[in-house]
């Protein structure tokens, strides 16, 4: 299961049933879970914590040191959740003293040439398509999808069940359940197709539509829209989650829909 042509440090912790193909390099401070496959010419560096049944394709580099001039060699991690697939030439940097960890959740798909910088936190079932680039300290919540060549600025947050169009420059936080596109990044609707695929009911989707109609379609400012949502929309976990996201976004959320 482990090629004699792979270079594996004797202190690396490799579980049972792990496949490591030729010309892959595994550093000392590495842990790899059961059933994981690591293709040829991958590099797994110090601080990598890779879960069970992951797939890491040729040319990927996991847990390289941060591309951050403030980094001083501190002992940090890059965590990869169970079932996650990392395609060709993906680069994932480990954390800094800010969070100490770069974390990618379970069952994620990172397509070829995606980059995840230091201290990023990705939830479960996140998809980054080809050439997506994340700056440092980005948070992406469960089931978010970023299409190819999207780029996300540092310290931003992308909510759960969002869909961000290819080539979008993300400079503001993206609230949950929405679709985002255009330049500058703007609300273009809710991710109704994705929500139905994941079992959201018609009533839940209607509530999401009602919330974002107030926030984005009717032309109110955020400071005026939030009290209206609080008073006019029935309480629910969905409503509470959206309001928490808006109220905690100190660096702002994306702008509303416009036909301009």
C-alpha positions in Angstrom: 0.0 0.0 0.0 3.0 2.3 0.6 5.4 2.6 -2.3 9.1 2.1 -1.6 9.7 5.1 -3.8 7.9 7.4 -1.4 9.9 9.4 1.2 8.3 9.0 4.6 9.8 10.3 7.8 9.9 7.5 10.4 8.1 9.7 13.0 5.1 10.2 10.7 1.9 8.5 12.0 0.3 6.5 9.2 -2.8 4.5 9.9 -3.8 1.2 8.5 -4.9 0.9 4.9 -3.3 4.1 3.7 -2.0 4.2 0.2 1.0 6.4 -0.6 2.1 6.4 -4.2 5.7 6.9 -5.6 7.6 10.1 -5.2 5.4 11.5 -2.4 7.1 13.1 0.6 5.7 12.8 4.1 7.3 14.9 6.8 7.8 14.0 10.5 5.0 15.8 12.3 2.2 14.3 10.2 -0.8 12.1 11.0 -2.8 10.4 8.3 -6.1 8.5 8.9 -7.3 5.1 7.8 -8.2 4.5 4.1 -6.6 7.7 2.8 -5.1 7.7 -0.6 -2.1 10.0 -1.4 -1.2 10.1 -5.1 2.3 10.5 -6.6 4.3 13.6 -6.2 2.3 15.0 -3.3 4.0 16.8 -0.4 2.6 16.5 3.1 4.5 18.8 5.4 4.9 19.2 9.2 1.6 20.0 11.0 -0.7 18.1 8.6 -3.5 16.2 10.3 -5.3 14.3 7.6 -8.5 12.4 8.3 -9.9 9.0 7.1 -10.7 8.2 3.5 -9.3 11.3 2.0 -7.9 11.5 -1.5 -4.9 13.8 -2.2 -3.9 14.0 -5.9 -0.5 14.6 -7.5 1.2 17.9 -7.0 -0.8 18.9 -3.9 1.1 20.5 -1.0 -0.6 20.2 2.4 0.6 22.2 5.5 3.3 24.3 3.9 4.4 27.3 6.1 2.2 30.4 5.8 2.9 33.0 3.2 2.9 35.6 5.9 5.9 37.8 6.8 4.7 37.8 10.5 5.2 34.0 10.7 8.0 33.1 13.0 8.1 29.3 12.8 5.5 28.6 15.4 4.2 25.1 15.8 0.8 25.1 14.0 -1.5 22.7 12.1 -3.4 22.1 8.9 -6.4 19.8 9.5 -8.2 17.9 6.7 -11.5 16.3 7.6 -12.6 12.8 6.8 -13.7 12.1 3.2 -12.2 15.3 1.8 -10.8 15.3 -1.8 -7.8 17.5 -2.7 -7.2 17.6 -6.4 -4.1 18.3 -8.4 -1.7 21.1 -7.3 -3.9 22.4 -4.5 -1.9 24.3 -1.8 -3.0 24.5 1.8 -0.9 26.5 4.3 -0.9 25.8 8.0 -2.0 28.3 10.6 -0.3 31.2 12.5 -0.6 32.3 16.1 -4.0 33.9 15.1 -5.9 30.5 15.1 -2.9 28.1 15.2 -4.8 26.0 12.6 -6.0 26.0 9.1 -9.0 23.7 9.1 -10.9 22.0 6.3 -14.0 20.1 7.2 -15.4 16.7 6.2 -16.4 15.7 2.7 -15.1 18.9 1.0 -13.9 19.0 -2.6 -11.0 21.3 -3.4 -10.5 21.3 -7.2 -7.2 21.7 -9.1 -5.0 24.7 -8.3 -7.1 26.0 -5.4 -5.2 27.8 -2.6 -6.2 27.9 1.0 -4.1 30.4 3.0 -3.2 30.3 6.7 -5.9 30.4 9.4 -8.7 29.7 7.0 -11.6 27.7 8.5 -13.8 25.7 6.0 -16.9 23.8 7.2 -18.2 20.5 5.9 -19.2 19.8 2.3 -17.6 22.9 1.0 -16.6 23.0 -2.7 -13.8 25.2 -4.1 -13.7 24.9 -7.9 -10.6 25.2 -10.0 -8.3 28.2 -9.2 -10.3 29.5 -6.3 -8.0 31.6 -4.0 -8.6 32.2 -0.3 -6.5 34.8 1.5 -5.7 34.3 5.2 -8.3 34.2 8.0 -11.2 33.4 5.7 -14.2 31.5 7.2 -16.4 29.4 4.8 -19.4 27.7 6.3 -21.0 24.4 5.5 -22.2 23.6 1.9 -20.9 26.8 0.4 -19.8 26.5 -3.3 -17.3 28.8 -4.9 -17.0 28.5 -8.7 -13.8 28.7 -10.6 -11.4 31.6 -10.2 -13.3 33.2 -7.4 -11.0 35.1 -5.0 -11.7 35.9 -1.4 -10.1 38.7 0.6 -8.6 38.2 4.1 -10.8 38.1 7.3 -14.0 37.6 5.3 -16.9 35.2 6.1 -19.0 33.2 3.6 -22.2 31.8 5.0 -23.6 28.3 4.7 -25.4 27.1 1.6 -24.1 30.0 -0.5 -23.2 30.0 -4.2 -20.6 32.3 -5.5 -20.2 32.7 -9.3 -17.0 32.0 -11.1 -14.5 34.9 -11.3 -16.2 36.8 -8.5 -14.0 39.0 -6.3 -15.3 38.6 -2.8 -14.5 41.8 -0.8 -17.4 41.7 1.6 -19.1 39.0 3.8 -21.7 36.8 2.0 -24.7 36.0 4.1 -26.0 32.4 4.2 -28.4 30.9 1.6 -27.6 33.5 -1.0 -26.1 33.6 -4.5 -23.5 36.2 -5.3 -21.9 37.5 -8.5 -21.0 40.7 -10.4 -18.4 43.4 -9.7 -18.6 44.6 -7.1 -20.0 41.5 -5.5 -23.7 41.7 -5.2 -26.8 39.7 -4.1 -28.4 38.0 -7.1 -31.0 35.8 -5.4 -31.2 32.9 -2.9 -29.6 29.5 -3.6 -33.0 27.8 -3.9 -31.8 25.0 -6.1 -29.1 24.1 -3.6 -31.5 24.4 -0.7 -34.0 22.0 -2.2 -31.3 19.5 -3.0 -30.4 19.6 0.7 -33.9 19.0 2.0 -35.1 22.5 2.9 -38.9 22.8 2.9 -40.9 25.2 0.8 -41.8 27.1 3.9 -38.2 27.5 4.9 -37.2 28.7 1.5 -40.1 31.2 1.4 -38.9 32.5 4.8 -35.4 33.0 3.4 -36.8 34.7 0.3 -38.9 37.0 2.6 -35.9 38.0 4.7 -33.7 38.8 1.7 -36.5 40.6 -0.1 -36.5 43.1 2.8 -32.7 43.2 3.1 -31.8 43.4 -0.6 -34.7 43.9 -3.0 -36.8 46.6 -1.5 -33.9 49.1 -1.3 -33.8 49.6 2.5 -30.5 50.3 4.2 -29.2 47.5 6.4 -29.8 49.6 9.5 -33.5 49.9 8.5 -33.9 46.4 7.1 -32.7 44.6 10.2 -35.5 45.9 12.6 -38.1 45.2 9.9 -36.8 41.6 9.6 -36.9 41.3 13.4 -40.5 42.5 13.7 -42.1 41.1 10.5 -40.6 37.7 10.0 -41.6 34.8 12.2 -38.9 33.6 14.6 -36.9 30.5 13.5 -33.4 29.2 13.6 -33.0 30.4 10.0 -34.0 33.9 10.8 -31.7 33.9 13.9 -28.8 32.6 11.9 -29.1 35.3 9.2 -29.5 38.1 11.7 -26.5 36.8 13.7 -24.4 36.8 10.5 -25.5 40.4 9.6 -25.0 41.8 13.1 -21.6 40.2 13.5 -20.2 41.4 10.1 -18.2 44.3 11.3 -16.4 44.5 7.9 -19.7 44.7 6.0 -21.9 42.4 3.9 -22.2 42.4 0.1 -24.5 45.0 -1.5 -28.0 44.6 -2.7 -29.4 43.6 -6.0 -29.1 46.2 -8.8 -29.9 46.2 -12.5 -27.3 48.8 -13.2 
